[in-house]
Amino acid sequence: MAGAQELIAEAHHAWKSGDGERARALTERAIHAGDERESRAGLARLRGLVELYGGDQAAAQENLELAAEALSETEPGQAAGLLFMAADAASHRGRVDEAVEYVRRVRAPGYRRFGEWFAASLCGELAAGPWQVLDGAPPELDERNAHRWVLSMAISRHGPYPGAARAFGVVAVERLDAYGIGAMGTVVLTWLAELELRLGHLVDAHAHAGEALTRATAMSLSATATDAHALLAHLAAITGADRQCRHHAEFALRTAAVTHNDLAAARANWALGCLHLAHGEFSEAAERLRRLPHPAIAAAAVADRVEALVRCGEAGEARAVLGEFTGDPAALASCRAQLPAEEPETQFTLALSTPDSELRTFDRARTRLRYGRWLRRERRVAEAVTQLRAALEAFQGLGAAPWTGAAAAELRAAGARAGDTTAHPLTAQEREVARLAASGLSNKEIGARLFISPRTVGYHLYKIFPKLGIANRAQLRGTALAG
């Protein structure tokens, strides 16, 4: 009969390879196989791992912390990895301060820099890119070690370079799958989908979230499946798939309630709030957007919440919400523009000119829609049409059907035909290149923003100039693309 240590090792292997159900069964056998005191650290570690991605986040946090404490003297590197995972469990519960405390407790040689980067990431202060983080991994985390890839992605997904983090995430999933660590590859898939949603790559986000859900379900990773359901609900809300949105949101909310997964619960409520907003149901949207029990999701959803509150006549509450917000400058400016006596034009201009605004396609289009609506009501019809057409094109490109309809309705109210916007001499990427060049960026800077080479930028401009009837870069600034 196998002993406790042997069963623990077998369960850990099953968990890494994605057989969550077998890992749970083996864990139960290990508990009854011998003296639990002798194998307390191993069992706590195993319980924490199984619960983190397949169960209760509170139980995961407790067990991972216990295991880290037990191993802090004898296995400091392993204890560091457990503290990082305890931070992930705390983050799922919305306890960001506790997560920061865990990663700051990391003192193992070689891991301290990871701890500093992780803390900076949780606090929104990370300055490093994903490949820099990977290069800073402790020497003992070789190419095939899951922590090398997973921790680098966990740190970078909230960093200042979401496009680079997305590219890194694709590589990380491929490597983890290739090395037979499918469970961790599935977790990274949800992070990848979340990044793609933020960046406006909705087709890719839907594909990766759907794949994560399929894999997590097959592997009995119920917590990861809940995260995937919440992401799919949000994507469905944006694209106008009402039935799918409600299905995924209800599943996420039901499961999150009994597993202390405040992250998924908040994302699901945000999705339902976004769906109500798209249908003009502002009171219902405001009610949903009050139920965001996670600080990161509450911050990300602040512009939606403020819009819902203002449009259902709760400007005082909207101002109070904004008074507690200290995050993204673009979101802050977009919110202020919606409040009375806040110089809307100045705030809208600021929201559309922040350094990373071109990366957040959906958010930028929403801001343009709000700006165009305000300009129309100010009777500045020509300027309104410019903003509304830009919003409409972006929504069409994203497949955001309800928002496309809202922009088209505003255009009709401004006396313009929404159908006129489809006739454009430039492709979508050519328009982005032209817009960035019109703003004064060099080919190298444009390439860095769009993840293409400077040579490719030059080739795009070579085709753009004759299409627009201009001869050089300077003349781009006189076109509508300069706005």
C-alpha positions, 0 to 999 in steps of 0.5 A, spaced: 500 500 500 502 506 498 505 511 503 502 518 504 509 521 501 508 517 495 501 518 494 502 526 495 507 526 489 502 522 485 497 527 486 501 532 485 503 529 478 496 528 476 494 535 478 500 538 473 498 534 468 490 536 468 487 530 472 484 534 477 479 529 479 484 524 480 488 529 484 483 530 489 482 522 490 489 521 491 489 527 496 484 524 500 487 517 500 494 521 502 490 524 508 488 517 511 495 513 509 499 515 515 501 520 520 498 527 517 503 531 522 509 528 518 506 530 511 503 536 513 507 541 509 506 536 503 498 535 504 497 543 505 501 544 499 497 539 495 490 541 498 492 549 496 494 547 489 487 543 488 483 548 491 486 554 488 484 552 481 479 547 482 475 549 488 474 554 494 479 560 494 479 561 502 481 554 503 486 555 497 489 561 501 489 558 508 493 551 505 498 555 501 500 560 507 500 554 511 505 550 507 509 556 505 510 557 513 512 550 514 517 550 508 520 557 509 526 554 513 528 548 509 525 549 502 525 557 501 524 556 494 518 552 494 515 556 500 516 562 495 512 559 490 507 557 495 506 565 497 505 567 490 500 562 489 497 564 496 497 571 493 493 569 487 488 566 491 487 572 496 487 576 489 481 572 487 477 574 494 478 581 492 483 581 498 489 585 494 492 588 501 493 580 503 496 578 496 501 584 497 503 582 504 504 575 501 509 577 495 513 582 500 514 576 505 518 572 499 525 572 501 528 566 498 535 568 494 533 569 487 526 570 488 526 577 491 526 580 485 520 576 483 516 578 489 518 586 488 515 585 481 509 582 483 507 587 489 508 592 484 504 589 479 498 588 484 499 596 486 499 598 479 506 600 479 510 595 475 515 598 470 518 591 467 516 588 461 514 580 460 520 578 457 524 582 462 521 579 468 522 572 465 529 573 464 529 575 472 527 568 474 531 565 479 536 560 476 533 554 479 527 555 475 529 552 468 525 552 461 521 546 463 519 549 470 511 551 470 513 557 475 518 560 470 512 561 465 506 562 470 509 567 475 512 571 469 505 572 466 501 573 473 506 579 474 506 582 467 498 581 465 497 587 470 503 591 467 504 597 463 505 593 456 499 589 455 500 588 448 507 585 449 504 581 455 499 578 450 504 575 445 508 572 451 502 569 454 501 565 447 508 563 448 507 561 455 501 557 453 505 553 448 510 551 452 506 549 458 502 545 454 508 542 450 512 540 457 505 536 459 503 542 464 496 543 461 493 545 468 497 551 468 497 552 461 489 552 462 490 558 467 494 562 463 489 561 457 484 565 462 489 571 463 490 571 456 483 572 454 482 577 459 488 581 456 485 580 449 478 583 452 482 589 455 485 590 448 479 589 444 481 583 440 474 580 442 475 574 437 481 572 440 479 573 447 472 569 445 477 563 442 481 563 448 476 563 454 472 558 450 478 553 450 480 555 457 472 553 459 473 546 455 479 544 458 478 547 465 471 543 465 475 536 462 480 537 468 476 539 474 479 545 474 472 549 477 475 555 479 478 556 472 472 554 469 468 560 473 473 565 471 472 563 464 465 563 464 465 570 467 470 572 461 465 569 456 459 573 459 463 580 458 464 578 451 457 576 450 455 583 453 459 587 448 457 583 442 450 583 444 449 575 445 444 576 450 442 569 452 449 567 452 451 573 457 446 571 462 448 563 461 455 565 463 454 570 468 449 566 472 453 560 472 459 564 474 455 568 480 452 561 482 459 558 483 463 564 485 458 565 491 460 558 494 467 558 492 469 565 495 471 567 488 469 575 488 473 576 482 469 572 477 463 574 481 465 582 480 466 580 472 459 577 471 456 583 474 460 587 470 458 583 464 450 584 466 451 591 467 454 592 460 448 588 457 443 593 461 447 599 458 447 597 451 439 596 451 439 603 455 436 600 461 440 605 466 437 603 473 438 596 472 445 597 469 447 601 475 444 596 480 448 591 477 454 595 477 454 597 484 455 589 486 462 589 484 466 586 490 473 586 487 477 592 487 480 591 480 474 590 477 470 596 480 476 600 478 476 597 471 468 598 470 468 605 473 466 609 466 460 604 465 458 605 473 458 613 472 455 613 465 449 608 468 448 613 474 449 619 471 443 617 465 439 614 471 439 621 474 444 619 480 449 624 478 451 625 486 452 618 487 457 618 480 461 623 483 462 620 490 464 614 486 469 618 482 472 621 488 474 614 490 477 612 484 485 613 483 486 609 477 487 609 469 487 617 467 483 615 460 478 612 464 478 618 469 477 623 464 472 619 460 468 619 467 469 626 469 466 628 462 460 625 464 459 629 470 456 636 470 460 642 471 467 638 469 469 641 462 466 636 458 470 637 452 477 638 455 476 631 459 474 628 452 480 630 449 484 628 455 481 621 455 482 620 447 489 622 448 492 618 453 498 614 451 495 607 451 488 609 449 489 606 442 490 600 445 484 600 448 479 599 442 472 598 445 474 603 451 476 608 446 470 607 442 465 608 448 469 615 449 468 617 442 460 615 442 459 619 449 463 625 446 459 625 439 453 625 443 455 631 447 457 634 441 450 633 438 447 636 444 451 642 443 449 643 436 456 642 434 454 637 428 460 636 424 464 635 430 459 630 432 459 626 426 466 625 426 467 622 433 460 618 432 463 615 425 470 613 428 466 610 434 461 606 429 467 604 425 471 601 431 464 598 434 463 594 427 470 592 427 469 589 434 463 586 432 460 590 438 452 589 435 449 593 440 454 599 440 454 599 433 446 600 433 447 606 438 452 609 434 448 609 428 442 612 432 446 618 434 449 619 427 442 619 424 440 624 430 445 628 427 443 628 420 448 623 417 447 616 414 450 611 418 451 607 412 456 612 409 461 610 414 463 603 411 466 607 404 473 608 406 479 608 402 484 605 407 484 598 411 483 598 418 491 597 419 492 603 414 487 607 418 491 606 425 498 607 421 495 613 418 492 616 425 499 615 429 503 618 423 498 624 423 499 625 431 507 625 429 509 619 431 515 616 427 515 609 424 519 606 429 514 608 434 508 606 430 511 599 429 512 599 437 505 601 438 502 596 433 507 590 434 510 591 426 516 593 423 518 600 421 519 597 414 512 595 414 510 602 417 513 605 411 510 600 406 503 602 409 505 609 408 507 608 401 500 605 400 496 610 404 499 617 401 496 616 394 489 613 397 488 619 400 491 624 395 496 627 399 504 627 397 507 626 404 507 625 412 506 632 414 499 633 409 496 627 414 495 632 419 490 636 415 486 630 414 480 627 419 485 622 421 489 627 425 483 627 430 
